[in-house]
Amino acid sequence: MIQKLSVPVSVTLVFDHRRRTAAPTQVVFDGREYRILKVGFHHTYRRGRTLFQVFSVAAETVYFRLVLNTDNLFWTLEEIHDGEAG
């Protein structure tokens, strides 16, 4: 089931200077740590002058939509999906 949220989360982001890539590797949500196994879709958008980076990522049993506000560097969890239909 897909749940729409807007909650702050802690995210570990790794930048690889050789490949020139940045990707989230871990999310802490609701007291649990989730290791990111795959980064799917990544895109950006602007609201006014603020740039937002959006990452759709998969952990072992759940999928997250994470948004990074590049003005204040705060992460927000906007969507969580447990893989079940509903």
Summary of the structure (lengths in Angstrom):
residues: 86
radius of gyration: 12.9
end to end distance: 4.9
largest distance: 41.8
contacts: 212
relative contact order: 0.27
helix: 0%
strand: 71%
